[in-house]
Amino acid sequence: MMSSSIAVDTLDYAQNLRKTGVPEEQANVHAKALAVIIDEKLATKRDLKELDVSLKRDIKELEVSLKRDIKELEVSLKRDMKELEASLKRDMKELEVSLKRDMKELELRLKHDLTLRLGAMIAVGITIISVLVTLF
């Protein structure tokens, strides 16, 4: 992405180094090394602007994608919750029906047991009265 639009006058740089006492060969190597560093490692304002635009575009695309994913998840969760609610209502209704049936069966057994006990008590009572009547 980085471009080499930064111009470096390596000849002028090498001459300035030589004027300060740097040997010519060393000044030339320094100038070439500086040119390589600037060309390969430094970013220009234009490079940074292009990167900024690219990053903003990528962020916007990510935002749109995330919003879409969140909406899809929301729809899916609502559907799942409705299905769960319907399932729970069915289960509760089945449980209610089962409990009512069990309570009715228990009520019938209790009535039957009470009827038998009452019948037995009446029979005992009649027998006692019969014995008492025959004795007196």
C-alpha positions, 0 to 999 in steps of 0.5 A: 500500500505504501508508495515511494512518492517521497523524493530524496535527493541522495546526491545532495544528502551525500554531498552534505555528509562529505562537507561535514567530514564523512568519507565519500564512500561512507556518505554514498552508502548512507545516502543509499540506505536512507533512500531504501528506508524512506522508499520501503518503510515510510508511509506518505500522507496519501498512503495514510489517507488511503489506509484510512478510507479503506479501514472506514469502508471495512468497518462500515461493511463489518457494521452492516454485517454485524447488524444483519447477523444480530437481526437474524439471531433476534428473529431466530431467538424469537421463533425459538421462544415461541416454539418453546412457549407453545411446547410448554403450553402443550405440556402443561395442558397434558399435565392438567388433563392427567392430574384431573384424570388421576384425581377423578380415579382417586375420588372414585376409589375413595367413594368405593372404599367409603361405600364399602365401609358404610355398608359394612357398618350398616350390616354390623349395626343391623346385626347388633340390632337383630341380636338385641331384639332377639335377646330382649 
